[in-house]
């Protein structure tokens, strides 16, 4: 038997998306190509050759989509701005027609009482910048800050919450080390240079936003909930330290404390001379921020095992560490369902960074859901996933962690990166043939959660 739970007054309930995953309109109004246009056209990179050319056609259907958000009672909507719409070549002249779209979207949201939360970079780097080295190049950090200022100049009078990057872990390690994401490079040294330039870009952009008058500035990470296979084992605790350093402290400490931890610097030095770290960089990266966005899907269990292969190319230098295969109930992505991992992660962040308010900027699950004969989508598995994770958030709040909001991933089914359209994370179903939207049972359930600011018993 479960009990009803109340969330704090003013808790922010919402949903999240990202530009390349939903907008389509890949060539409209002067948008330049991004690394995901290139990558999705490269044979073998994305399931069945899917691309974001049309996606959910949100670019043309945004008024209907905002109406659906309002029907669910969303208080906030997290979306990303496409850098190559704003600057088709990544730097230099701004394309006002690209910003017009976000201008209209923001007005539509505000008109329906939904607070816009902007992500400036959700992985769609202008291809021109990749051609000049992408995130391995220091210039990209400065160009990112220029782009941030241009977006703020147009929307800052109405948007109060600005986040710089979404999950730089993915941009760096999946983009430049494992290559399963754009731009598809496989070079650990390039990945570490990218980590640094992403962090520097974040710091420079955060400072530019603040100087321009932004009220609330932050960043979204996907901190790994790294847990030991055996809590009693010293070898497993050591494995946790290494993976936590490589996945979490490498981002958290420069952003929220004062620079890279020495063990992380040592780890990186096995692949690079670190010449990309210049005087003053760590100070720039530590620009003050007002919130940390946390994306959580699944925990990572590790064990210290001599001879173990490590976590693969996305985890450079983790030989001797066993990454346990996901166990127990899994989502359609093959990811382990474990809400307790979220509580543990939030408690850790609350303990180590007690003055930074946290928002869950993504949490959700892919399941193989289809409309039934009645046209409805009965996704009890997703309701159970969301219910369990909201209880996990509530537990962390009860234990004193400052969690201010929860944004479900995702508002609607969309382009799931290397998985194409075959994985569905939405609480709204999208029929890609007709672009018909159908709120799933989970959407109707979420509407009730929002209305009562809590969970039913
Ligand atoms: C988020 O990425 C993205 O922000 C969002 O755009 C995306 O649609 C959503 O999640 C769903 O995927 O990779 O096998 O080592 C989440 C990416 C998923 C990266 C879990 C780390 C760990 C398992 N993260 N992953 S694995």
Boltz pocket constraint, residues with backbone or C-beta under 6 A from the ligand:
constraints:
  - pocket:
      binder: B
      contacts: [[A, 18], [A, 21], [A, 166], [A, 167], [A, 170], [A, 222], [A, 295], [A, 297], [A, 298], [A, 314], [A, 362], [A, 409], [A, 415], [A, 416], [A, 417], [A, 425]]
      max_distance: 6.0
